[in-house]
Amino acid sequence: SNAAVYMTKKVTLENPANALHILFDGYRAYGSTGETSEIQIYYKVLGPDTNLQFVDVGWTLATIKSTVPADASDFKEYVYEIESLEDFNTFAVKVVMQSDCSSNMPLMENFRAIALST
């Protein structure tokens, strides 16, 4: 039931970070039977002192900061704040958009992923 999957390129940072903030504007409408389309965010990070290959690191489901209700009339802001991570210098983000109906597709715009050192 995945309508689309988007993965960013692997991002390599000059300085290590330990937090990741992901923001975008999303549109999710209700279908004819009352179901909503979904947007899920996954991330993976790799520390500077690890021997793992980046492709071998698994994806982790991110938790949204506050729930955003579906709205058939406008885009709403989605904010994910992934804090207290081990230091990392490489990351990637995967967006999975799901829908049970091809006429009820989720949309997103203004995607930003910000690595922070807190």
ABEGO torsion letter per residue (X at the ends): XBABBBBBBBBBBABBBABBBBBBBBBBBBBAAGBBBBBBBBBBBBBAABABBAAABBBBBBBBABBBBBBAABBBBBBBBBBGBBBBABBBBBBBBBBABAABBBBBBGBBBBBBBX
